[in-house]
Amino acid sequence: MNDKDIRWKQRFENFSRSFALLEKYTKEEPGNELEQAGIIQFFEMTFELSWKLMKDYLESEGLIVKSPRESIKTAVQIELIGNGHDWLDGLVMRNTTVHLYDEEEAKKAISKIITTFIPMMKQLSVKLQGEME
C-alpha cells in the first residue's frame, strides 16, 4: 500500500466519523438556533472532507486535481459519484452557509442538507467503503 492509498483511507475514516454525526443530528428536527447552527457546521465540515476525500482517492488512481470543483467533475467522470450538479450545488452551499444569519434561510439549508446532500454523501461513503474491502 503506497502513501496515496493510505492518505485517502485515513481521510475516509475522518469523513465517516463526521458523516455519522451529521446523519445522527439530522434524524430529528432541530429545535433551536444552536442546533440549526450545529447541523450547518457539521454539513460544512463533512462536505469539506468529502471533496478532499475525492481528491485523495483520485490522486491514488493517478489523476491530478487541484480544486474542489475539479475534484467533483473528475469524480463524476470516473463514476465515483453520481449527480455532479448536486455536488456542485453542495459546494456553493458550503461556501454560502458560512455567512448565513437568517433563520428561514437556515431552515431551507437544513432541508436541502437532509433531502439532497446526506443521500449523495451516503452514496460516496458506500462506494468507497467497497473500495476499502
N, CA, C and O atoms as a GROMACS GRO file, in nm:
protein
  532
    1MET      N    1   0.085  -0.118   0.000
    1MET     CA    2   0.000   0.000   0.000
    1MET      C    3   0.090   0.124   0.000
    1MET      O    4   0.178   0.137   0.084
    2ASN      N    5   0.066   0.214  -0.095
    2ASN     CA    6   0.150   0.334  -0.103
    2ASN      C    7   0.092   0.449  -0.020
    2ASN      O    8  -0.018   0.438   0.034
    3ASP      N    9   0.166   0.558  -0.011
    3ASP     CA   10   0.125   0.672   0.071
    3ASP      C   11  -0.008   0.731   0.026
    3ASP      O   12  -0.088   0.775   0.109
    4LYS      N   13  -0.034   0.732  -0.105
    4LYS     CA   14  -0.159   0.788  -0.156
    4LYS      C   15  -0.279   0.702  -0.118
    4LYS      O   16  -0.387   0.754  -0.092
    5ASP      N   17  -0.260   0.569  -0.114
    5ASP     CA   18  -0.367   0.480  -0.068
    5ASP      C   19  -0.395   0.505   0.080
    5ASP      O   20  -0.510   0.512   0.122
    6ILE      N   21  -0.288   0.519   0.156
    6ILE     CA   22  -0.304   0.543   0.300
    6ILE      C   23  -0.375   0.676   0.323
    6ILE      O   24  -0.462   0.685   0.410
    7ARG      N   25  -0.339   0.779   0.247
    7ARG     CA   26  -0.398   0.912   0.266
    7ARG      C   27  -0.549   0.910   0.245
    7ARG      O   28  -0.623   0.963   0.329
    8TRP      N   29  -0.596   0.850   0.134
    8TRP     CA   30  -0.741   0.854   0.112
    8TRP      C   31  -0.814   0.767   0.213
    8TRP      O   32  -0.927   0.797   0.251
    9LYS      N   33  -0.750   0.660   0.257
    9LYS     CA   34  -0.816   0.574   0.356
    9LYS      C   35  -0.824   0.643   0.492
    9LYS      O   36  -0.922   0.628   0.564
   10GLN      N   37  -0.721   0.718   0.528
   10GLN     CA   38  -0.727   0.797   0.651
   10GLN      C   39  -0.833   0.906   0.639
   10GLN      O   40  -0.910   0.930   0.732
   11ARG      N   41  -0.837   0.972   0.525
   11ARG     CA   42  -0.937   1.076   0.502
   11ARG      C   43  -1.077   1.015   0.507
   11ARG      O   44  -1.170   1.077   0.558
   12PHE      N   45  -1.092   0.893   0.454
   12PHE     CA   46  -1.222   0.826   0.458
   12PHE      C   47  -1.268   0.804   0.602
   12PHE      O   48  -1.385   0.821   0.633
   13GLU      N   49  -1.176   0.766   0.689
   13GLU     CA   50  -1.210   0.746   0.831
   13GLU      C   51  -1.260   0.877   0.892
   13GLU      O   52  -1.359   0.878   0.964
   14ASN      N   53  -1.191   0.987   0.865
   14ASN     CA   54  -1.234   1.118   0.917
   14ASN      C   55  -1.370   1.158   0.860
   14ASN      O   56  -1.457   1.205   0.932
   15PHE      N   57  -1.386   1.139   0.730
   15PHE     CA   58  -1.514   1.168   0.664
   15PHE      C   59  -1.625   1.084   0.727
   15PHE      O   60  -1.734   1.135   0.755
   16SER      N   61  -1.600   0.956   0.749
   16SER     CA   62  -1.701   0.865   0.804
   16SER      C   63  -1.747   0.909   0.942
   16SER      O   64  -1.866   0.907   0.972
   17ARG      N   65  -1.653   0.950   1.026
   17ARG     CA   66  -1.690   0.997   1.160
   17ARG      C   67  -1.775   1.124   1.151
   17ARG      O   68  -1.878   1.135   1.219
   18SER      N   69  -1.734   1.217   1.070
   18SER     CA   70  -1.809   1.342   1.054
   18SER      C   71  -1.946   1.316   0.994
   18SER      O   72  -2.046   1.373   1.038
   19PHE      N   73  -1.951   1.230   0.893
   19PHE     CA   74  -2.078   1.198   0.827
   19PHE      C   75  -2.174   1.129   0.924
   19PHE      O   76  -2.294   1.157   0.922
   20ALA      N   77  -2.122   1.041   1.008
   20ALA     CA   78  -2.207   0.972   1.106
   20ALA      C   79  -2.272   1.072   1.201
   20ALA      O   80  -2.389   1.059   1.236
   21LEU      N   81  -2.196   1.172   1.243
   21LEU     CA   82  -2.253   1.274   1.331
   21LEU      C   83  -2.356   1.360   1.258
   21LEU      O   84  -2.460   1.394   1.315
   22LEU      N   85  -2.329   1.394   1.134
   22LEU     CA   86  -2.426   1.471   1.055
   22LEU      C   87  -2.556   1.393   1.042
   22LEU      O   88  -2.664   1.448   1.061
   23GLU      N   89  -2.546   1.265   1.010
   23GLU     CA   90  -2.667   1.181   1.000
   23GLU      C   91  -2.740   1.174   1.133
   23GLU      O   92  -2.862   1.188   1.138
   24LYS      N   93  -2.665   1.153   1.240
   24LYS     CA   94  -2.724   1.140   1.373
   24LYS      C   95  -2.805   1.264   1.411
   24LYS      O   96  -2.917   1.253   1.460
   25TYR      N   97  -2.747   1.380   1.389
   25TYR     CA   98  -2.811   1.503   1.435
   25TYR      C   99  -2.917   1.557   1.340
   25TYR      O  100  -2.982   1.656   1.370
   26THR      N  101  -2.934   1.494   1.226
   26THR     CA  102  -3.042   1.534   1.136
   26THR      C  103  -3.159   1.437   1.140
   26THR      O  104  -3.254   1.450   1.062
   27LYS      N  105  -3.154   1.340   1.231
   27LYS     CA  106  -3.266   1.244   1.244
   27LYS      C  107  -3.391   1.314   1.298
   27LYS      O  108  -3.503   1.276   1.264
   28GLU      N  109  -3.371   1.415   1.382
   28GLU     CA  110  -3.483   1.488   1.439
   28GLU      C  111  -3.476   1.634   1.396
   28GLU      O  112  -3.368   1.686   1.365
   29GLU      N  113  -3.589   1.698   1.394
   29GLU     CA  114  -3.596   1.840   1.358
   29GLU      C  115  -3.518   1.923   1.460
   29GLU      O  116  -3.539   1.908   1.580
   30PRO      N  117  -3.427   2.009   1.414
   30PRO     CA  118  -3.352   2.092   1.509
   30PRO      C  119  -3.447   2.187   1.582
   30PRO      O  120  -3.530   2.253   1.520
   31GLY      N  121  -3.433   2.194   1.714
   31GLY     CA  122  -3.528   2.269   1.793
   31GLY      C  123  -3.497   2.417   1.810
   31GLY      O  124  -3.589   2.497   1.830
   32ASN      N  125  -3.372   2.454   1.801
   32ASN     CA  126  -3.339   2.594   1.825
   32ASN      C  127  -3.225   2.638   1.732
   32ASN      O  128  -3.173   2.559   1.653
   33GLU      N  129  -3.189   2.764   1.743
   33GLU     CA  130  -3.086   2.819   1.655
   33GLU      C  131  -2.951   2.752   1.674
   33GLU      O  132  -2.876   2.733   1.578
   34LEU      N  133  -2.920   2.715   1.797
   34LEU     CA  134  -2.792   2.648   1.824
   34LEU      C  135  -2.786   2.513   1.753
   34LEU      O  136  -2.684   2.478   1.693
   35GLU      N  137  -2.894   2.436   1.760
   35GLU     CA  138  -2.898   2.307   1.690
   35GLU      C  139  -2.891   2.326   1.539
   35GLU      O  140  -2.823   2.250   1.470
   36GLN      N  141  -2.960   2.427   1.488
   36GLN     CA  142  -2.953   2.456   1.344
   36GLN      C  143  -2.810   2.490   1.303
   36GLN      O  144  -2.760   2.441   1.203
   37ALA      N  145  -2.746   2.575   1.382
   37ALA     CA  146  -2.608   2.614   1.352
   37ALA      C  147  -2.516   2.494   1.357
   37ALA      O  148  -2.424   2.482   1.277
   38GLY      N  149  -2.541   2.403   1.451
   38GLY     CA  150  -2.459   2.282   1.462
   38GLY      C  151  -2.472   2.193   1.340
   38GLY      O  152  -2.373   2.140   1.290
   39ILE      N  153  -2.594   2.175   1.292
   39ILE     CA  154  -2.616   2.093   1.173
   39ILE      C  155  -2.546   2.155   1.052
   39ILE      O  156  -2.481   2.086   0.974
   40ILE      N  157  -2.561   2.286   1.038
   40ILE     CA  158  -2.496   2.353   0.925
   40ILE      C  159  -2.345   2.340   0.935
   40ILE      O  160  -2.278   2.318   0.835
   41GLN      N  161  -2.291   2.354   1.056
   41GLN     CA  162  -2.147   2.339   1.075
   41GLN      C  163  -2.101   2.197   1.042
   41GLN      O  164  -1.998   2.179   0.977
   42PHE      N  165  -2.177   2.096   1.086
   42PHE     CA  166  -2.143   1.958   1.051
   42PHE      C  167  -2.147   1.937   0.901
   42PHE      O  168  -2.063   1.866   0.845
   43PHE      N  169  -2.245   1.998   0.833
   43PHE     CA  170  -2.251   1.988   0.688
   43PHE      C  171  -2.126   2.048   0.625
   43PHE      O  172  -2.063   1.985   0.540
   44GLU      N  173  -2.090   2.169   0.667
   44GLU     CA  174  -1.972   2.236   0.610
   44GLU      C  175  -1.846   2.150   0.627
   44GLU      O  176  -1.767   2.133   0.535
   45MET      N  177  -1.831   2.097   0.748
   45MET     CA  178  -1.713   2.016   0.778
   45MET      C  179  -1.714   1.886   0.696
   45MET      O  180  -1.612   1.846   0.640
   46THR      N  181  -1.829   1.821   0.691
   46THR     CA  182  -1.840   1.694   0.619
   46THR      C  183  -1.824   1.714   0.469
   46THR      O  184  -1.761   1.633   0.402
   47PHE      N  185  -1.880   1.822   0.417
   47PHE     CA  186  -1.865   1.848   0.274
   47PHE      C  187  -1.719   1.874   0.240
   47PHE      O  188  -1.668   1.825   0.140
   48GLU      N  189  -1.652   1.951   0.324
   48GLU     CA  190  -1.509   1.979   0.303
   48GLU      C  191  -1.430   1.848   0.300
   48GLU      O  192  -1.344   1.828   0.214
   49LEU      N  193  -1.459   1.761   0.395
   49LEU     CA  194  -1.391   1.632   0.398
   49LEU      C  195  -1.425   1.547   0.276
   49LEU      O  196  -1.341   1.473   0.225
   50SER      N  197  -1.550   1.558   0.228
   50SER     CA  198  -1.591   1.474   0.114
   50SER      C  199  -1.514   1.510  -0.013
   50SER      O  200  -1.469   1.421  -0.084
   51TRP      N  201  -1.500   1.639  -0.041
   51TRP     CA  202  -1.427   1.672  -0.165
   51TRP      C  203  -1.278   1.643  -0.150
   51TRP      O  204  -1.213   1.606  -0.248
   52LYS      N  205  -1.224   1.660  -0.030
   52LYS     CA  206  -1.083   1.627  -0.009
   52LYS      C  207  -1.061   1.476  -0.017
   52LYS      O  208  -0.957   1.430  -0.065
   53LEU      N  209  -1.159   1.400   0.028
   53LEU     CA  210  -1.156   1.254   0.014
   53LEU      C  211  -1.154   1.216  -0.133
   53LEU      O  212  -1.075   1.131  -0.175
   54MET      N  213  -1.243   1.278  -0.212
   54MET     CA  214  -1.243   1.252  -0.356
   54MET      C  215  -1.108   1.285  -0.417
   54MET      O  216  -1.054   1.207  -0.496
   55LYS      N  217  -1.053   1.399  -0.381
   55LYS     CA  218  -0.923   1.442  -0.434
   55LYS      C  219  -0.815   1.339  -0.401
   55LYS      O  220  -0.738   1.299  -0.488
   56ASP      N  221  -0.811   1.295  -0.276
   56ASP     CA  222  -0.710   1.197  -0.235
   56ASP      C  223  -0.729   1.064  -0.308
   56ASP      O  224  -0.633   1.000  -0.350
   57TYR      N  225  -0.855   1.023  -0.322
   57TYR     CA  226  -0.883   0.898  -0.393
   57TYR      C  227  -0.841   0.909  -0.539
   57TYR      O  228  -0.776   0.819  -0.593
   58LEU      N  229  -0.878   1.019  -0.603
   58LEU     CA  230  -0.842   1.039  -0.744
   58LEU      C  231  -0.690   1.038  -0.762
   58LEU      O  232  -0.640   0.980  -0.857
   59GLU      N  233  -0.619   1.102  -0.670
   59GLU     CA  234  -0.473   1.103  -0.679
   59GLU      C  235  -0.415   0.962  -0.661
   59GLU      O  236  -0.314   0.928  -0.722
   60SER      N  237  -0.480   0.881  -0.577
   60SER     CA  238  -0.433   0.742  -0.561
   60SER      C  239  -0.454   0.662  -0.688
   60SER      O  240  -0.389   0.560  -0.710
   61GLU      N  241  -0.546   0.710  -0.772
   61GLU     CA  242  -0.574   0.646  -0.901
   61GLU      C  243  -0.490   0.708  -1.014
   61GLU      O  244  -0.507   0.673  -1.131
   62GLY      N  245  -0.402   0.800  -0.977
   62GLY     CA  246  -0.313   0.862  -1.076
   62GLY      C  247  -0.369   0.986  -1.144
   62GLY      O  248  -0.311   1.034  -1.241
   63LEU      N  249  -0.481   1.038  -1.095
   63LEU     CA  250  -0.544   1.157  -1.153
   63LEU      C  251  -0.508   1.278  -1.068
   63LEU      O  252  -0.518   1.273  -0.945
   64ILE      N  253  -0.468   1.385  -1.131
   64ILE     CA  254  -0.429   1.506  -1.059
   64ILE      C  255  -0.542   1.608  -1.067
   64ILE      O  256  -0.584   1.648  -1.176
   65VAL      N  257  -0.590   1.651  -0.951
   65VAL     CA  258  -0.693   1.755  -0.942
   65VAL      C  259  -0.646   1.858  -0.841
   65VAL      O  260  -0.576   1.826  -0.745
   66LYS      N  261  -0.686   1.982  -0.863
   66LYS     CA  262  -0.633   2.090  -0.780
   66LYS      C  263  -0.739   2.164  -0.698
   66LYS      O  264  -0.704   2.234  -0.602
   67SER      N  265  -0.865   2.151  -0.733
   67SER     CA  266  -0.968   2.231  -0.667
   67SER      C  267  -1.088   2.143  -0.632
   67SER      O  268  -1.101   2.032  -0.683
   68PRO      N  269  -1.176   2.194  -0.546
   68PRO     CA  270  -1.298   2.119  -0.516
   68PRO      C  271  -1.381   2.093  -0.642
   68PRO      O  272  -1.428   1.981  -0.664
   69ARG      N  273  -1.399   2.195  -0.724
   69ARG     CA  274  -1.480   2.181  -0.847
   69ARG      C  275  -1.419   2.076  -0.941
   69ARG      O  276  -1.490   1.993  -0.996
   70GLU      N  277  -1.289   2.082  -0.958
   70GLU     CA  278  -1.221   1.985  -1.044
   70GLU      C  279  -1.229   1.844  -0.986
   70GLU      O  280  -1.243   1.747  -1.060
   71SER      N  281  -1.221   1.833  -0.855
   71SER     CA  282  -1.234   1.702  -0.790
   71SER      C  283  -1.371   1.643  -0.815
   71SER      O  284  -1.384   1.524  -0.848
   72ILE      N  285  -1.475   1.725  -0.801
   72ILE     CA  286  -1.612   1.679  -0.823
   72ILE      C  287  -1.631   1.638  -0.969
   72ILE      O  288  -1.685   1.530  -0.996
   73LYS      N  289  -1.589   1.721  -1.062
   73LYS     CA  290  -1.608   1.689  -1.204
   73LYS      C  291  -1.534   1.562  -1.243
   73LYS      O  292  -1.587   1.480  -1.319
   74THR      N  293  -1.414   1.544  -1.194
   74THR     CA  294  -1.337   1.423  -1.226
   74THR      C  295  -1.399   1.301  -1.160
   74THR      O  296  -1.402   1.193  -1.220
   75ALA      N  297  -1.449   1.316  -1.038
   75ALA     CA  298  -1.515   1.205  -0.969
   75ALA      C  299  -1.640   1.159  -1.044
   75ALA      O  300  -1.671   1.040  -1.048
   76VAL      N  301  -1.712   1.254  -1.104
   76VAL     CA  302  -1.828   1.219  -1.188
   76VAL      C  303  -1.781   1.142  -1.311
   76VAL      O  304  -1.842   1.042  -1.348
   77GLN      N  305  -1.675   1.189  -1.374
   77GLN     CA  306  -1.625   1.125  -1.496
   77GLN      C  307  -1.585   0.980  -1.474
   77GLN      O  308  -1.608   0.896  -1.561
   78ILE      N  309  -1.527   0.949  -1.359
   78ILE     CA  310  -1.486   0.810  -1.334
   78ILE      C  311  -1.594   0.732  -1.259
   78ILE      O  312  -1.573   0.618  -1.216
   79GLU      N  313  -1.713   0.796  -1.243
   79GLU     CA  314  -1.829   0.735  -1.180
   79GLU      C  315  -1.807   0.700  -1.033
   79GLU      O  316  -1.862   0.602  -0.982
   80LEU      N  317  -1.726   0.780  -0.966
   80LEU     CA  318  -1.712   0.767  -0.822
   80LEU      C  319  -1.835   0.823  -0.753
   80LEU      O  320  -1.880   0.771  -0.650
   81ILE      N  321  -1.890   0.930  -0.810
   81ILE     CA  322  -2.013   0.991  -0.759
   81ILE      C  323  -2.111   1.005  -0.874
   81ILE      O  324  -2.075   0.997  -0.991
   82GLY      N  325  -2.238   1.026  -0.836
   82GLY     CA  326  -2.342   1.037  -0.937
   82GLY      C  327  -2.365   1.179  -0.983
   82GLY      O  328  -2.290   1.231  -1.065
   83ASN      N  329  -2.467   1.241  -0.931
   83ASN     CA  330  -2.514   1.370  -0.980
   83ASN      C  331  -2.416   1.483  -0.950
   83ASN      O  332  -2.413   1.536  -0.839
   84GLY      N  333  -2.338   1.518  -1.047
   84GLY     CA  334  -2.240   1.625  -1.031
   84GLY      C  335  -2.304   1.760  -1.002
   84GLY      O  336  -2.244   1.842  -0.933
   85HIS      N  337  -2.424   1.783  -1.055
   85HIS     CA  338  -2.492   1.911  -1.030
   85HIS      C  339  -2.522   1.928  -0.882
   85HIS      O  340  -2.503   2.036  -0.827
   86ASP      N  341  -2.569   1.821  -0.818
   86ASP     CA  342  -2.596   1.829  -0.674
   86ASP      C  343  -2.468   1.853  -0.595
   86ASP      O  344  -2.468   1.929  -0.498
   87TRP      N  345  -2.361   1.787  -0.636
   87TRP     CA  346  -2.233   1.807  -0.567
   87TRP      C  347  -2.185   1.951  -0.583
   87TRP      O  348  -2.134   2.011  -0.488
   88LEU      N  349  -2.200   2.006  -0.702
   88LEU     CA  350  -2.160   2.145  -0.724
   88LEU      C  351  -2.250   2.241  -0.646
   88LEU      O  352  -2.203   2.343  -0.596
   89ASP      N  353  -2.379   2.208  -0.636
   89ASP     CA  354  -2.469   2.286  -0.550
   89ASP      C  355  -2.423   2.279  -0.405
   89ASP      O  356  -2.429   2.379  -0.332
   90GLY      N  357  -2.379   2.162  -0.363
   90GLY     CA  358  -2.328   2.146  -0.227
   90GLY      C  359  -2.206   2.232  -0.202
   90GLY      O  360  -2.189   2.289  -0.094
   91LEU      N  361  -2.121   2.242  -0.303
   91LEU     CA  362  -2.002   2.326  -0.292
   91LEU      C  363  -2.042   2.473  -0.275
   91LEU      O  364  -1.986   2.544  -0.191
   92VAL      N  365  -2.138   2.518  -0.354
   92VAL     CA  366  -2.187   2.655  -0.342
   92VAL      C  367  -2.247   2.677  -0.204
   92VAL      O  368  -2.222   2.778  -0.138
   93MET      N  369  -2.328   2.580  -0.160
   93MET     CA  370  -2.392   2.593  -0.030
   93MET      C  371  -2.289   2.596   0.083
   93MET      O  372  -2.302   2.674   0.177
   94ARG      N  373  -2.189   2.512   0.073
   94ARG     CA  374  -2.083   2.512   0.175
   94ARG      C  375  -2.018   2.649   0.184
   94ARG      O  376  -1.984   2.695   0.293
   95ASN      N  377  -2.001   2.714   0.071
   95ASN     CA  378  -1.940   2.848   0.070
   95ASN      C  379  -2.033   2.957   0.120
   95ASN      O  380  -1.987   3.058   0.173
   96THR      N  381  -2.164   2.939   0.103
   96THR     CA  382  -2.258   3.044   0.144
   96THR      C  383  -2.309   3.027   0.286
   96THR      O  384  -2.343   3.126   0.351
   97THR      N  385  -2.316   2.905   0.337
   97THR     CA  386  -2.369   2.886   0.472
   97THR      C  387  -2.278   2.944   0.578
   97THR      O  388  -2.322   2.969   0.691
   98VAL      N  389  -2.154   2.966   0.546
   98VAL     CA  390  -2.061   3.029   0.640
   98VAL      C  391  -2.112   3.168   0.678
   98VAL      O  392  -2.085   3.216   0.788
   99HIS      N  393  -2.184   3.232   0.588
   99HIS     CA  394  -2.234   3.368   0.610
   99HIS      C  395  -2.386   3.371   0.623
   99HIS      O  396  -2.450   3.468   0.582
  100LEU      N  397  -2.443   3.266   0.680
  100LEU     CA  398  -2.589   3.254   0.691
  100LEU      C  399  -2.633   3.304   0.828
  100LEU      O  400  -2.595   3.248   0.931
  101TYR      N  401  -2.715   3.410   0.829
  101TYR     CA  402  -2.758   3.468   0.956
  101TYR      C  403  -2.910   3.470   0.971
  101TYR      O  404  -2.960   3.506   1.077
  102ASP      N  405  -2.982   3.432   0.869
  102ASP     CA  406  -3.128   3.437   0.869
  102ASP      C  407  -3.184   3.299   0.904
  102ASP      O  408  -3.146   3.199   0.843
  103GLU      N  409  -3.275   3.294   1.001
  103GLU     CA  410  -3.328   3.166   1.047
  103GLU      C  411  -3.406   3.092   0.938
  103GLU      O  412  -3.395   2.970   0.925
  104GLU      N  413  -3.484   3.165   0.858
  104GLU     CA  414  -3.558   3.100   0.749
  104GLU      C  415  -3.464   3.039   0.647
  104GLU      O  416  -3.486   2.928   0.599
  105GLU      N  417  -3.359   3.111   0.613
  105GLU     CA  418  -3.259   3.058   0.519
  105GLU      C  419  -3.188   2.937   0.579
  105GLU      O  420  -3.156   2.842   0.508
  106ALA      N  421  -3.164   2.941   0.708
  106ALA     CA  422  -3.100   2.827   0.776
  106ALA      C  423  -3.190   2.704   0.766
  106ALA      O  424  -3.142   2.594   0.741
  107LYS      N  425  -3.320   2.723   0.786
  107LYS     CA  426  -3.414   2.610   0.776
  107LYS      C  427  -3.416   2.553   0.634
  107LYS      O  428  -3.421   2.431   0.616
  108LYS      N  429  -3.412   2.640   0.533
  108LYS     CA  430  -3.407   2.593   0.395
  108LYS      C  431  -3.279   2.515   0.369
  108LYS      O  432  -3.280   2.411   0.303
  109ALA      N  433  -3.169   2.566   0.422
  109ALA     CA  434  -3.040   2.498   0.404
  109ALA      C  435  -3.044   2.360   0.469
  109ALA      O  436  -2.996   2.263   0.410
  110ILE      N  437  -3.098   2.352   0.589
  110ILE     CA  438  -3.105   2.223   0.659
  110ILE      C  439  -3.193   2.125   0.583
  110ILE      O  440  -3.161   2.007   0.574
  111SER      N  441  -3.303   2.174   0.528
  111SER     CA  442  -3.390   2.087   0.448
  111SER      C  443  -3.314   2.030   0.329
  111SER      O  444  -3.325   1.911   0.299
  112LYS      N  445  -3.237   2.113   0.261
  112LYS     CA  446  -3.159   2.067   0.145
  112LYS      C  447  -3.048   1.971   0.189
  112LYS      O  448  -3.018   1.875   0.119
  113ILE      N  449  -2.988   1.998   0.304
  113ILE     CA  450  -2.887   1.907   0.358
  113ILE      C  451  -2.947   1.768   0.377
  113ILE      O  452  -2.887   1.668   0.339
  114ILE      N  453  -3.065   1.764   0.437
  114ILE     CA  454  -3.130   1.636   0.468
  114ILE      C  455  -3.178   1.565   0.343
  114ILE      O  456  -3.158   1.444   0.328
  115THR      N  457  -3.241   1.638   0.251
  115THR     CA  458  -3.303   1.572   0.136
  115THR      C  459  -3.207   1.544   0.021
  115THR      O  460  -3.228   1.448  -0.055
  116THR      N  461  -3.104   1.624   0.006
  116THR     CA  462  -3.015   1.610  -0.110
  116THR      C  463  -2.873   1.570  -0.072
  116THR      O  464  -2.820   1.473  -0.126
  117PHE      N  465  -2.813   1.643   0.019
  117PHE     CA  466  -2.670   1.627   0.042
  117PHE      C  467  -2.635   1.504   0.127
  117PHE      O  468  -2.534   1.440   0.101
  118ILE      N  469  -2.716   1.471   0.225
  118ILE     CA  470  -2.688   1.350   0.303
  118ILE      C  471  -2.698   1.226   0.214
  118ILE      O  472  -2.608   1.141   0.219
  119PRO      N  473  -2.804   1.211   0.131
  119PRO     CA  474  -2.807   1.092   0.044
  119PRO      C  475  -2.688   1.083  -0.053
  119PRO      O  476  -2.638   0.973  -0.077
  120MET      N  477  -2.644   1.195  -0.108
  120MET     CA  478  -2.531   1.186  -0.202
  120MET      C  479  -2.401   1.154  -0.128
  120MET      O  480  -2.317   1.082  -0.181
  121MET      N  481  -2.385   1.205  -0.007
  121MET     CA  482  -2.267   1.170   0.072
  121MET      C  483  -2.272   1.023   0.113
  121MET      O  484  -2.168   0.957   0.122
  122LYS      N  485  -2.391   0.973   0.138
  122LYS     CA  486  -2.408   0.831   0.173
  122LYS      C  487  -2.362   0.744   0.056
  122LYS      O  488  -2.295   0.643   0.077
  123GLN      N  489  -2.398   0.782  -0.066
  123GLN     CA  490  -2.355   0.706  -0.183
  123GLN      C  491  -2.204   0.704  -0.196
  123GLN      O  492  -2.145   0.601  -0.226
  124LEU      N  493  -2.140   0.818  -0.172
  124LEU     CA  494  -1.994   0.824  -0.174
  124LEU      C  495  -1.936   0.733  -0.067
  124LEU      O  496  -1.839   0.660  -0.092
  125SER      N  497  -1.994   0.736   0.051
  125SER     CA  498  -1.947   0.654   0.162
  125SER      C  499  -1.956   0.505   0.128
  125SER      O  500  -1.861   0.430   0.150
  126VAL      N  501  -2.069   0.464   0.075
  126VAL     CA  502  -2.090   0.323   0.040
  126VAL      C  503  -1.992   0.280  -0.069
  126VAL      O  504  -1.932   0.173  -0.061
  127LYS      N  505  -1.976   0.364  -0.170
  127LYS     CA  506  -1.886   0.332  -0.281
  127LYS      C  507  -1.742   0.315  -0.231
  127LYS      O  508  -1.674   0.219  -0.268
  128LEU      N  509  -1.695   0.406  -0.149
  128LEU     CA  510  -1.557   0.398  -0.102
  128LEU      C  511  -1.539   0.292   0.006
  128LEU      O  512  -1.430   0.237   0.022
  129GLN      N  513  -1.645   0.264   0.080
  129GLN     CA  514  -1.636   0.153   0.176
  129GLN      C  515  -1.609   0.024   0.100
  129GLN      O  516  -1.532  -0.061   0.146
  130GLY      N  517  -1.672   0.008  -0.015
  130GLY     CA  518  -1.646  -0.108  -0.100
  130GLY      C  519  -1.503  -0.113  -0.149
  130GLY      O  520  -1.446  -0.221  -0.163
  131GLU      N  521  -1.444   0.003  -0.174
  131GLU     CA  522  -1.303   0.009  -0.216
  131GLU      C  523  -1.208  -0.025  -0.102
  131GLU      O  524  -1.096  -0.070  -0.126
  132MET      N  525  -1.253  -0.004   0.021
  132MET     CA  526  -1.168  -0.032   0.138
  132MET      C  527  -1.151  -0.182   0.158
  132MET      O  528  -1.049  -0.228   0.210
  133GLU      N  529  -1.252  -0.258   0.118
  133GLU     CA  530  -1.253  -0.402   0.146
  133GLU      C  531  -1.174  -0.482   0.046
  133GLU      O  532  -1.166  -0.604   0.057
   0.00000   0.00000   0.00000
